């Protein structure tokens, strides 16, 4: 349950990072474009400076998809995050029912393994396909948030 919550939290942070990177990239591209256009008159005698600015902008545009996830990939990652969330909710419900003696141990194990097959396998398949990078800073934040959640809602069990 903790691993699934961590995965969902990390993906949330990762998606946020991708949105910030895309926004920053678009702003940088716009600034370089404007500086090349408006700087043309200023750099009239030094035309190569304007050409360099335009060349940098074009290079950044070419490598954008290598640096930042495409909109389709971010959408797929959002889908993966929702799968994590749904799976976590099912596990948390099962855990609560088991801990409160609503479900006997053998029934809880049976449901758990059914969930692993029906929910976890598609998550793993999509996760492998997306090849999500691990960033230390995001991992630390996700770890803290996950531990806070577990301690808040499940520490007395």
TAWOGI-V948683 format. One record per residue. RES is the residue in one letter. OMEGA is omega in whole degrees, 0 to 359 (999 if undefined). Layout:
res/omega
RES/OMEGA
RES/OMEGA
This chain:
res/omega
X/181
X/180
X/180
X/178
X/178
X/179
X/180
X/181
X/179
X/180
X/176
X/178
X/182
X/178
X/177
X/178
X/180
X/178
X/178
X/179
X/181
X/179
X/179
X/180
X/180
X/178
X/178
X/179
X/179
X/179
X/178
X/179
X/181
X/180
X/177
X/181
X/182
X/180
X/182
X/181
X/182
X/182
X/184
X/179
X/179
X/185
X/181
X/178
X/178
X/178
X/178
X/178
X/179
X/179
X/178
X/179
X/180
X/177
X/178
X/179
X/180
X/184
X/182
X/183
X/175
X/182
X/186
X/178
X/177
X/179
X/179
X/179
X/178
X/177
X/178
X/178
X/176
X/176
X/178
X/179
X/179
X/177
X/175
X/182
X/180
X/179
X/179
X/180
X/178
X/179
X/181
X/177
X/179
X/180
X/180
X/179
X/178
X/182
X/180
X/177
X/175
X/177
X/176
X/185
X/183
X/178
X/179
X/178
X/180
X/179
X/180
X/182
X/172
X/179
X/178
X/181
X/186
X/186
X/186
X/181
X/176
X/177
X/180
X/180
X/180
X/179
X/179
X/181
X/186
X/179
X/182
X/182
X/178
X/177
X/185
X/182
X/179
X/179
X/179
X/179
X/180
X/179
X/179
X/181
X/179
X/179
X/177
X/180
X/182
X/179
X/182
X/188
X/185
X/185
X/183
X/182
X/999
